[in-house]
Amino acid sequence: MGKCRFYEVCPIYTGILQDQEMSAKAFKTQFCEADFDSCKRYAVRIRGYLVPKKLLPSSRMSVDEIVEKYKCPKG
């Protein structure tokens, strides 16, 4: 499948979890480099919204809930 097209600008991939190396590696392996279709960050972005920096790929919220909670602007 390849890497997510947004991985180069995604804070999960680029280091927001530096102090949590094991979590960062797991997220990168599971979402950024494999099953990015199930990543909530990816889902929010492809719907045309800017993604909250602290949103984790494994969020259980729906895209609509994320957009409402974080007041995500279009971008």
Backbone bond lengths (Angstrom), bond angles and torsions (degrees), N, CA, C in turn:
res aa  C-N    CA-C-N  psi(-1)  N-CA   C-N-CA  omega(-1)  CA-C   N-CA-C  phi
1 M - - - 1.438 - - 1.527 111.38 -
2 G 1.320 118.86 -33.23 1.456 121.74 -179.35 1.515 112.48 88.71
3 K 1.311 114.27 -178.25 1.463 120.38 -179.20 1.521 110.84 -83.53
4 C 1.313 114.72 155.15 1.451 122.31 173.90 1.530 108.99 -58.80
5 R 1.305 116.70 141.32 1.469 119.60 -178.83 1.527 113.15 -69.62
6 F 1.319 117.22 -12.73 1.463 120.98 -179.88 1.535 112.88 -102.92
7 Y 1.326 118.24 5.35 1.468 120.10 -171.94 1.520 113.40 -59.34
8 E 1.313 118.41 -34.04 1.467 120.13 -176.83 1.526 113.45 -67.46
9 V 1.320 117.48 -21.63 1.466 120.98 179.94 1.528 112.51 -112.78
10 C 1.308 117.25 2.09 1.460 121.37 -178.26 1.531 110.21 -82.95
11 P 1.341 117.12 125.07 1.459 119.26 -179.84 1.532 113.73 -63.30
12 I 1.309 117.86 -24.50 1.467 120.05 176.06 1.526 108.94 -65.31
13 Y 1.315 116.64 -41.17 1.468 121.12 -178.58 1.525 111.81 -79.94
14 T 1.306 116.86 -33.65 1.465 119.75 -173.14 1.519 115.42 -93.80
15 G 1.338 118.17 -1.00 1.451 116.96 169.54 1.506 120.50 130.21
16 I 1.316 120.31 9.20 1.462 120.05 -179.81 1.536 111.38 -62.39
17 L 1.315 117.72 -24.14 1.470 121.89 -178.90 1.535 111.83 -103.36
18 Q 1.328 117.07 34.49 1.458 121.29 -176.99 1.522 113.10 -54.98
19 D 1.311 117.09 -36.33 1.461 120.15 -178.30 1.528 112.27 -83.11
20 Q 1.317 116.81 0.02 1.464 122.53 179.03 1.532 109.02 -128.57
21 E 1.299 115.65 63.40 1.462 122.38 -171.84 1.532 113.57 -54.70
22 M 1.324 117.54 -42.15 1.471 120.00 -178.74 1.526 111.23 -65.86
23 S 1.320 117.53 -42.66 1.463 121.27 177.68 1.519 110.63 -63.74
24 A 1.325 116.46 -44.80 1.462 120.95 -179.93 1.519 110.57 -59.70
25 K 1.308 117.10 -45.01 1.462 120.95 -179.50 1.535 110.98 -63.86
26 A 1.321 116.44 -41.86 1.468 120.47 179.14 1.525 111.22 -63.25
27 F 1.334 117.18 -44.94 1.464 120.58 178.64 1.523 110.89 -62.63
28 K 1.330 117.01 -44.50 1.463 120.63 -179.86 1.528 110.82 -60.35
29 T 1.324 115.83 -45.58 1.460 120.39 -178.42 1.524 111.47 -66.63
30 Q 1.310 116.82 -45.94 1.468 120.77 -175.85 1.518 113.14 -75.13
31 F 1.323 117.62 -43.17 1.455 120.58 -172.03 1.529 113.74 -105.32
32 C 1.317 118.40 -56.20 1.466 121.65 -173.09 1.527 113.17 -65.97
33 E 1.316 115.95 -35.90 1.457 120.21 -173.50 1.523 113.51 -108.76
34 A 1.319 117.88 6.18 1.467 118.66 -177.55 1.524 111.43 -146.03
35 D 1.322 116.71 -86.30 1.463 122.03 -171.18 1.529 111.69 -97.45
36 F 1.339 116.14 58.83 1.462 118.10 -176.01 1.522 113.06 -69.53
37 D 1.315 118.74 -16.29 1.468 120.74 175.74 1.533 111.91 -62.99
38 S 1.325 117.47 -22.72 1.465 120.31 179.31 1.532 112.24 -96.74
39 C 1.313 117.49 3.06 1.467 123.07 178.96 1.524 109.63 -79.66
40 K 1.331 116.74 126.13 1.464 120.04 -179.96 1.521 111.86 -67.64
41 R 1.311 117.97 -30.75 1.469 120.73 176.12 1.528 109.40 -62.56
42 Y 1.315 116.08 -45.80 1.467 121.77 178.77 1.528 110.16 -62.49
43 A 1.317 116.36 -44.36 1.468 121.28 -178.02 1.529 111.32 -61.17
44 V 1.324 117.16 -41.86 1.459 120.85 178.81 1.535 109.65 -65.46
45 R 1.321 116.43 -44.38 1.474 121.24 -176.64 1.525 111.96 -65.20
46 I 1.314 117.99 -43.53 1.466 118.50 -177.86 1.525 112.30 -71.44
47 R 1.332 116.62 -16.20 1.471 119.88 173.37 1.525 110.99 -83.10
48 G 1.336 116.59 -0.24 1.459 120.86 174.09 1.508 116.04 95.24
49 Y 1.335 117.70 12.44 1.464 121.44 -179.27 1.515 111.07 -104.31
50 L 1.327 115.72 152.41 1.458 120.50 170.97 1.522 107.65 -75.39
51 V 1.311 116.08 140.50 1.465 121.64 -173.39 1.530 110.52 -93.71
52 P 1.330 117.57 130.65 1.469 119.85 175.32 1.527 110.41 -60.65
53 K 1.322 117.54 133.91 1.470 120.98 -176.26 1.513 112.96 -57.01
54 K 1.340 117.44 -36.47 1.461 118.32 -175.19 1.530 114.34 -89.35
55 L 1.321 117.81 4.31 1.466 120.50 177.77 1.525 110.22 -70.48
56 L 1.326 116.46 126.79 1.459 120.65 178.43 1.529 110.35 -87.50
57 P 1.318 117.14 150.27 1.458 121.10 -179.81 1.522 113.06 -61.31
58 S 1.312 116.41 -25.58 1.460 121.70 -175.34 1.532 113.42 -95.28
59 S 1.325 117.59 14.83 1.458 120.81 -179.22 1.526 110.70 -53.17
60 R 1.315 115.75 141.94 1.470 120.70 179.17 1.523 112.49 -90.55
61 M 1.329 116.44 -6.55 1.457 120.24 178.75 1.529 110.01 -73.74
62 S 1.317 115.59 152.58 1.460 119.98 173.98 1.531 108.05 -76.43
63 V 1.310 116.67 165.92 1.461 120.31 177.72 1.529 109.86 -59.35
64 D 1.319 117.09 -43.51 1.459 120.20 179.23 1.529 111.82 -60.90
65 E 1.318 117.53 -40.66 1.469 121.09 178.02 1.526 110.76 -65.05
66 I 1.323 116.77 -40.21 1.469 121.42 179.35 1.523 110.03 -63.46
67 V 1.323 116.13 -48.35 1.465 121.22 -179.55 1.524 110.64 -59.05
68 E 1.328 116.59 -42.53 1.455 120.32 -179.69 1.530 112.02 -69.36
69 K 1.325 117.03 -47.03 1.465 120.98 -177.33 1.522 112.37 -62.97
70 Y 1.333 116.52 -45.13 1.463 120.96 -175.66 1.534 113.65 -94.79
71 K 1.341 116.29 0.59 1.466 120.55 -179.57 1.528 110.90 53.08
72 C 1.319 116.15 49.07 1.468 122.34 -175.81 1.531 111.09 -66.80
73 P 1.327 116.65 123.97 1.455 119.18 176.49 1.538 110.50 -80.99
74 K 1.305 115.61 158.17 1.469 119.87 172.68 1.519 106.74 -69.15
75 G 1.326 114.64 148.42 1.457 116.20 179.27 1.434 115.79 -168.13
